[in-house]
């Protein structure tokens, strides 16, 4: 949830801080942070979660899941 909140606020630094403080493994965390900061610099004012799911939703092991989020930046 904290990662999604950082994305919603277009705050790349907050996203990276969350990843490091919580020892979250996130593929492309640096790239995601750059996108958030660049979008804000280019005039974006908000982001919303279009869809969120986990590998458990697709029949994976619920004890070890990977999360996936689609974010719409406007």
PyMOL commands that set and color helices and strands:
alter all, ss='L'
color gray80, all
select helices_A, chain A and resi 2-8+12-21+29-41+55-58
alter helices_A, ss='H'
color red, helices_A
select strands_A, chain A and resi 47-54+67-73
alter strands_A, ss='S'
color yellow, strands_A
deselect
rebuild
show_as cartoon
